[in-house]
C-alpha cells in the first residue's frame, strides 16, 4: 500500500488516541460511546503506525508531502 499520511496527520491521530485512552481510564467514557471511540482509537492507531489511511485512497487524497 502506498503511504498517504504525512507526519502531522499521523501525530494528530496519535494525540487523539492518547486523549481517548486517558478519557476512558479516567472514567469519562462508558457504554456505547466508549466502544465507538475505542474502535476509532484503534483505527487511528493502526493507520498512524502503517502510514496509510484507506479512507483517503478512493479520493486520491494524501497529506504526505510531494517527494
Jmol script that loads the backbone (N, CA, C; Angstrom):
load data "model"
ATOM      1  N   UNK A   1       0.829  -1.178   0.000  1.00  0.00           N
ATOM      2  CA  UNK A   1       0.000   0.000   0.000  1.00  0.00           C
ATOM      3  C   UNK A   1       0.877   1.245   0.000  1.00  0.00           C
ATOM      4  N   UNK A   2       0.479   2.216  -0.733  1.00  0.00           N
ATOM      5  CA  UNK A   2       1.198   3.480  -0.806  1.00  0.00           C
ATOM      6  C   UNK A   2       0.912   4.309   0.440  1.00  0.00           C
ATOM      7  N   UNK A   3       1.948   4.847   1.035  1.00  0.00           N
ATOM      8  CA  UNK A   3       1.774   5.705   2.204  1.00  0.00           C
ATOM      9  C   UNK A   3       1.166   7.027   1.749  1.00  0.00           C
ATOM     10  N   UNK A   4       0.109   7.455   2.445  1.00  0.00           N
ATOM     11  CA  UNK A   4      -0.563   8.682   2.062  1.00  0.00           C
ATOM     12  C   UNK A   4      -0.813   9.616   3.252  1.00  0.00           C
ATOM     13  N   UNK A   5      -0.102   9.376   4.357  1.00  0.00           N
ATOM     14  CA  UNK A   5      -0.269  10.218   5.542  1.00  0.00           C
ATOM     15  C   UNK A   5       1.044  10.903   5.887  1.00  0.00           C
ATOM     16  N   UNK A   6       0.971  12.194   6.092  1.00  0.00           N
ATOM     17  CA  UNK A   6       2.142  12.953   6.494  1.00  0.00           C
ATOM     18  C   UNK A   6       2.372  12.856   7.993  1.00  0.00           C
ATOM     19  N   UNK A   7       3.497  13.367   8.436  1.00  0.00           N
ATOM     20  CA  UNK A   7       3.856  13.289   9.853  1.00  0.00           C
ATOM     21  C   UNK A   7       2.881  14.043  10.746  1.00  0.00           C
ATOM     22  N   UNK A   8       2.403  15.195  10.302  1.00  0.00           N
ATOM     23  CA  UNK A   8       1.467  15.969  11.107  1.00  0.00           C
ATOM     24  C   UNK A   8       0.143  15.212  11.265  1.00  0.00           C
ATOM     25  N   UNK A   9      -0.340  14.612  10.209  1.00  0.00           N
ATOM     26  CA  UNK A   9      -1.565  13.817  10.235  1.00  0.00           C
ATOM     27  C   UNK A   9      -1.406  12.640  11.194  1.00  0.00           C
ATOM     28  N   UNK A  10      -0.282  11.968  11.113  1.00  0.00           N
ATOM     29  CA  UNK A  10      -0.028  10.814  11.982  1.00  0.00           C
ATOM     30  C   UNK A  10       0.072  11.243  13.441  1.00  0.00           C
ATOM     31  N   UNK A  11       0.753  12.353  13.706  1.00  0.00           N
ATOM     32  CA  UNK A  11       0.895  12.850  15.076  1.00  0.00           C
ATOM     33  C   UNK A  11      -0.463  13.254  15.652  1.00  0.00           C
ATOM     34  N   UNK A  12      -1.283  13.920  14.852  1.00  0.00           N
ATOM     35  CA  UNK A  12      -2.614  14.326  15.303  1.00  0.00           C
ATOM     36  C   UNK A  12      -3.438  13.101  15.689  1.00  0.00           C
ATOM     37  N   UNK A  13      -3.393  12.062  14.861  1.00  0.00           N
ATOM     38  CA  UNK A  13      -4.147  10.843  15.160  1.00  0.00           C
ATOM     39  C   UNK A  13      -3.650  10.189  16.440  1.00  0.00           C
ATOM     40  N   UNK A  14      -2.352  10.186  16.670  1.00  0.00           N
ATOM     41  CA  UNK A  14      -1.812   9.606  17.895  1.00  0.00           C
ATOM     42  C   UNK A  14      -2.237  10.407  19.122  1.00  0.00           C
ATOM     43  N   UNK A  15      -2.319  11.718  18.990  1.00  0.00           N
ATOM     44  CA  UNK A  15      -2.790  12.566  20.089  1.00  0.00           C
ATOM     45  C   UNK A  15      -4.245  12.243  20.409  1.00  0.00           C
ATOM     46  N   UNK A  16      -5.057  12.039  19.379  1.00  0.00           N
ATOM     47  CA  UNK A  16      -6.455  11.673  19.583  1.00  0.00           C
ATOM     48  C   UNK A  16      -6.548  10.319  20.291  1.00  0.00           C
ATOM     49  N   UNK A  17      -5.717   9.363  19.897  1.00  0.00           N
ATOM     50  CA  UNK A  17      -5.701   8.040  20.538  1.00  0.00           C
ATOM     51  C   UNK A  17      -5.370   8.176  22.023  1.00  0.00           C
ATOM     52  N   UNK A  18      -4.357   8.960  22.340  1.00  0.00           N
ATOM     53  CA  UNK A  18      -3.969   9.158  23.735  1.00  0.00           C
ATOM     54  C   UNK A  18      -5.098   9.839  24.515  1.00  0.00           C
ATOM     55  N   UNK A  19      -5.730  10.832  23.934  1.00  0.00           N
ATOM     56  CA  UNK A  19      -6.820  11.548  24.603  1.00  0.00           C
ATOM     57  C   UNK A  19      -7.998  10.606  24.885  1.00  0.00           C
ATOM     58  N   UNK A  20      -8.342   9.775  23.922  1.00  0.00           N
ATOM     59  CA  UNK A  20      -9.432   8.812  24.127  1.00  0.00           C
ATOM     60  C   UNK A  20      -9.047   7.822  25.224  1.00  0.00           C
ATOM     61  N   UNK A  21      -7.805   7.347  25.197  1.00  0.00           N
ATOM     62  CA  UNK A  21      -7.344   6.414  26.215  1.00  0.00           C
ATOM     63  C   UNK A  21      -7.392   7.013  27.616  1.00  0.00           C
ATOM     64  N   UNK A  22      -6.950   8.249  27.744  1.00  0.00           N
ATOM     65  CA  UNK A  22      -6.968   8.927  29.044  1.00  0.00           C
ATOM     66  C   UNK A  22      -8.402   9.127  29.516  1.00  0.00           C
ATOM     67  N   UNK A  23      -9.279   9.557  28.616  1.00  0.00           N
ATOM     68  CA  UNK A  23     -10.688   9.758  28.987  1.00  0.00           C
ATOM     69  C   UNK A  23     -11.322   8.453  29.457  1.00  0.00           C
ATOM     70  N   UNK A  24     -10.976   7.365  28.783  1.00  0.00           N
ATOM     71  CA  UNK A  24     -11.522   6.062  29.186  1.00  0.00           C
ATOM     72  C   UNK A  24     -10.992   5.648  30.552  1.00  0.00           C
ATOM     73  N   UNK A  25      -9.689   5.792  30.764  1.00  0.00           N
ATOM     74  CA  UNK A  25      -9.083   5.389  32.035  1.00  0.00           C
ATOM     75  C   UNK A  25      -9.566   6.246  33.207  1.00  0.00           C
ATOM     76  N   UNK A  26      -9.917   7.483  32.932  1.00  0.00           N
ATOM     77  CA  UNK A  26     -10.420   8.363  33.988  1.00  0.00           C
ATOM     78  C   UNK A  26     -11.906   8.143  34.261  1.00  0.00           C
ATOM     79  N   UNK A  27     -12.540   7.305  33.459  1.00  0.00           N
ATOM     80  CA  UNK A  27     -13.947   7.007  33.673  1.00  0.00           C
ATOM     81  C   UNK A  27     -14.908   7.969  33.006  1.00  0.00           C
ATOM     82  N   UNK A  28     -14.394   8.817  32.137  1.00  0.00           N
ATOM     83  CA  UNK A  28     -15.255   9.784  31.458  1.00  0.00           C
ATOM     84  C   UNK A  28     -16.031   9.146  30.312  1.00  0.00           C
ATOM     85  N   UNK A  29     -15.593   7.981  29.866  1.00  0.00           N
ATOM     86  CA  UNK A  29     -16.264   7.280  28.768  1.00  0.00           C
ATOM     87  C   UNK A  29     -16.775   5.935  29.265  1.00  0.00           C
ATOM     88  N   UNK A  30     -17.989   5.618  28.884  1.00  0.00           N
ATOM     89  CA  UNK A  30     -18.530   4.310  29.233  1.00  0.00           C
ATOM     90  C   UNK A  30     -19.631   3.947  28.241  1.00  0.00           C
ATOM     91  N   UNK A  31     -20.006   2.698  28.262  1.00  0.00           N
ATOM     92  CA  UNK A  31     -21.106   2.226  27.423  1.00  0.00           C
ATOM     93  C   UNK A  31     -20.786   2.265  25.944  1.00  0.00           C
ATOM     94  N   UNK A  32     -21.803   2.573  25.169  1.00  0.00           N
ATOM     95  CA  UNK A  32     -21.700   2.579  23.716  1.00  0.00           C
ATOM     96  C   UNK A  32     -20.687   3.596  23.224  1.00  0.00           C
ATOM     97  N   UNK A  33     -20.644   4.754  23.850  1.00  0.00           N
ATOM     98  CA  UNK A  33     -19.688   5.785  23.440  1.00  0.00           C
ATOM     99  C   UNK A  33     -18.257   5.292  23.595  1.00  0.00           C
ATOM    100  N   UNK A  34     -17.974   4.585  24.683  1.00  0.00           N
ATOM    101  CA  UNK A  34     -16.632   4.048  24.906  1.00  0.00           C
ATOM    102  C   UNK A  34     -16.272   3.032  23.832  1.00  0.00           C
ATOM    103  N   UNK A  35     -17.222   2.212  23.432  1.00  0.00           N
ATOM    104  CA  UNK A  35     -16.969   1.213  22.397  1.00  0.00           C
ATOM    105  C   UNK A  35     -16.691   1.892  21.057  1.00  0.00           C
ATOM    106  N   UNK A  36     -17.527   2.850  20.698  1.00  0.00           N
ATOM    107  CA  UNK A  36     -17.365   3.553  19.414  1.00  0.00           C
ATOM    108  C   UNK A  36     -16.024   4.289  19.378  1.00  0.00           C
ATOM    109  N   UNK A  37     -15.710   5.025  20.432  1.00  0.00           N
ATOM    110  CA  UNK A  37     -14.442   5.758  20.459  1.00  0.00           C
ATOM    111  C   UNK A  37     -13.252   4.810  20.554  1.00  0.00           C
ATOM    112  N   UNK A  38     -13.437   3.654  21.171  1.00  0.00           N
ATOM    113  CA  UNK A  38     -12.381   2.648  21.204  1.00  0.00           C
ATOM    114  C   UNK A  38     -12.060   2.125  19.823  1.00  0.00           C
ATOM    115  N   UNK A  39     -13.093   1.916  19.010  1.00  0.00           N
ATOM    116  CA  UNK A  39     -12.894   1.470  17.624  1.00  0.00           C
ATOM    117  C   UNK A  39     -12.205   2.566  16.821  1.00  0.00           C
ATOM    118  N   UNK A  40     -12.623   3.804  17.014  1.00  0.00           N
ATOM    119  CA  UNK A  40     -11.992   4.935  16.328  1.00  0.00           C
ATOM    120  C   UNK A  40     -10.521   5.029  16.730  1.00  0.00           C
ATOM    121  N   UNK A  41     -10.241   4.895  18.026  1.00  0.00           N
ATOM    122  CA  UNK A  41      -8.863   4.967  18.507  1.00  0.00           C
ATOM    123  C   UNK A  41      -8.018   3.843  17.915  1.00  0.00           C
ATOM    124  N   UNK A  42      -8.581   2.640  17.846  1.00  0.00           N
ATOM    125  CA  UNK A  42      -7.839   1.508  17.275  1.00  0.00           C
ATOM    126  C   UNK A  42      -7.538   1.756  15.801  1.00  0.00           C
ATOM    127  N   UNK A  43      -8.512   2.283  15.064  1.00  0.00           N
ATOM    128  CA  UNK A  43      -8.303   2.573  13.646  1.00  0.00           C
ATOM    129  C   UNK A  43      -7.259   3.668  13.467  1.00  0.00           C
ATOM    130  N   UNK A  44      -7.333   4.708  14.282  1.00  0.00           N
ATOM    131  CA  UNK A  44      -6.354   5.786  14.202  1.00  0.00           C
ATOM    132  C   UNK A  44      -4.962   5.288  14.533  1.00  0.00           C
ATOM    133  N   UNK A  45      -4.845   4.440  15.546  1.00  0.00           N
ATOM    134  CA  UNK A  45      -3.546   3.903  15.924  1.00  0.00           C
ATOM    135  C   UNK A  45      -2.960   3.061  14.794  1.00  0.00           C
ATOM    136  N   UNK A  46      -3.768   2.184  14.232  1.00  0.00           N
ATOM    137  CA  UNK A  46      -3.302   1.325  13.146  1.00  0.00           C
ATOM    138  C   UNK A  46      -2.881   2.136  11.925  1.00  0.00           C
ATOM    139  N   UNK A  47      -3.714   3.091  11.519  1.00  0.00           N
ATOM    140  CA  UNK A  47      -3.376   3.884  10.334  1.00  0.00           C
ATOM    141  C   UNK A  47      -2.150   4.755  10.580  1.00  0.00           C
ATOM    142  N   UNK A  48      -1.980   5.239  11.808  1.00  0.00           N
ATOM    143  CA  UNK A  48      -0.795   6.041  12.124  1.00  0.00           C
ATOM    144  C   UNK A  48       0.468   5.201  12.051  1.00  0.00           C
ATOM    145  N   UNK A  49       0.388   3.974  12.532  1.00  0.00           N
ATOM    146  CA  UNK A  49       1.568   3.108  12.525  1.00  0.00           C
ATOM    147  C   UNK A  49       1.981   2.679  11.124  1.00  0.00           C
ATOM    148  N   UNK A  50       0.996   2.415  10.256  1.00  0.00           N
ATOM    149  CA  UNK A  50       1.339   1.966   8.899  1.00  0.00           C
ATOM    150  C   UNK A  50       1.497   3.126   7.923  1.00  0.00           C
ATOM    151  N   UNK A  51       0.982   4.307   8.273  1.00  0.00           N
ATOM    152  CA  UNK A  51       1.154   5.483   7.427  1.00  0.00           C
ATOM    153  C   UNK A  51       0.226   5.546   6.230  1.00  0.00           C
ATOM    154  N   UNK A  52      -0.815   4.716   6.250  1.00  0.00           N
ATOM    155  CA  UNK A  52      -1.767   4.690   5.141  1.00  0.00           C
ATOM    156  C   UNK A  52      -3.180   4.779   5.692  1.00  0.00           C
ATOM    157  N   UNK A  53      -3.985   5.668   5.136  1.00  0.00           N
ATOM    158  CA  UNK A  53      -5.381   5.786   5.522  1.00  0.00           C
ATOM    159  C   UNK A  53      -6.239   5.271   4.372  1.00  0.00           C
ATOM    160  N   UNK A  54      -6.917   4.146   4.561  1.00  0.00           N
ATOM    161  CA  UNK A  54      -7.747   3.593   3.489  1.00  0.00           C
ATOM    162  C   UNK A  54      -8.871   4.535   3.045  1.00  0.00           C
ATOM    163  N   UNK A  55      -9.338   5.391   3.932  1.00  0.00           N
ATOM    164  CA  UNK A  55     -10.402   6.331   3.572  1.00  0.00           C
ATOM    165  C   UNK A  55      -9.920   7.378   2.575  1.00  0.00           C
ATOM    166  N   UNK A  56      -8.626   7.646   2.536  1.00  0.00           N
ATOM    167  CA  UNK A  56      -8.068   8.613   1.592  1.00  0.00           C
ATOM    168  C   UNK A  56      -7.953   8.031   0.180  1.00  0.00           C
ATOM    169  N   UNK A  57      -7.787   6.723   0.078  1.00  0.00           N
ATOM    170  CA  UNK A  57      -7.478   6.084  -1.206  1.00  0.00           C
ATOM    171  C   UNK A  57      -8.520   6.320  -2.306  1.00  0.00           C
ATOM    172  N   UNK A  58      -9.834   6.126  -2.059  1.00  0.00           N
ATOM    173  CA  UNK A  58     -10.796   6.317  -3.154  1.00  0.00           C
ATOM    174  C   UNK A  58     -10.831   7.738  -3.712  1.00  0.00           C
ATOM    175  N   UNK A  59     -10.436   8.695  -2.877  1.00  0.00           N
ATOM    176  CA  UNK A  59     -10.480  10.094  -3.287  1.00  0.00           C
ATOM    177  C   UNK A  59      -9.133  10.612  -3.783  1.00  0.00           C
ATOM    178  N   UNK A  60      -8.121   9.787  -3.699  1.00  0.00           N
ATOM    179  CA  UNK A  60      -6.787  10.196  -4.139  1.00  0.00           C
ATOM    180  C   UNK A  60      -6.158  11.244  -3.236  1.00  0.00           C
ATOM    181  N   UNK A  61      -6.590  11.289  -1.984  1.00  0.00           N
ATOM    182  CA  UNK A  61      -6.064  12.268  -1.044  1.00  0.00           C
ATOM    183  C   UNK A  61      -4.748  11.808  -0.444  1.00  0.00           C
ATOM    184  N   UNK A  62      -3.935  12.767  -0.052  1.00  0.00           N
ATOM    185  CA  UNK A  62      -2.686  12.485   0.620  1.00  0.00           C
ATOM    186  C   UNK A  62      -2.279  13.697   1.427  1.00  0.00           C
ATOM    187  N   UNK A  63      -1.844  13.455   2.663  1.00  0.00           N
ATOM    188  CA  UNK A  63      -1.326  14.548   3.475  1.00  0.00           C
ATOM    189  C   UNK A  63       0.195  14.478   3.520  1.00  0.00           C
ATOM    190  N   UNK A  64       0.730  13.560   2.776  1.00  0.00           N
ATOM    191  CA  UNK A  64       2.181  13.403   2.688  1.00  0.00           C
ATOM    192  C   UNK A  64       2.722  14.382   1.650  1.00  0.00           C
ATOM    193  N   UNK A  65       3.827  14.978   1.960  1.00  0.00           N
ATOM    194  CA  UNK A  65       4.428  15.937   1.043  1.00  0.00           C
ATOM    195  C   UNK A  65       4.862  15.276  -0.251  1.00  0.00           C
ATOM    196  N   UNK A  66       5.036  16.055  -1.259  1.00  0.00           N
ATOM    197  CA  UNK A  66       5.472  15.536  -2.561  1.00  0.00           C
ATOM    198  C   UNK A  66       6.982  15.329  -2.536  1.00  0.00           C
ATOM    199  N   UNK A  67       7.386  14.071  -2.519  1.00  0.00           N
ATOM    200  CA  UNK A  67       8.808  13.739  -2.509  1.00  0.00           C
ATOM    201  C   UNK A  67       9.161  12.930  -3.718  1.00  0.00           C
TER     202      UNK A  67
END
end "model"
wireframe off; spacefill off
backbone 0.3
color backbone group
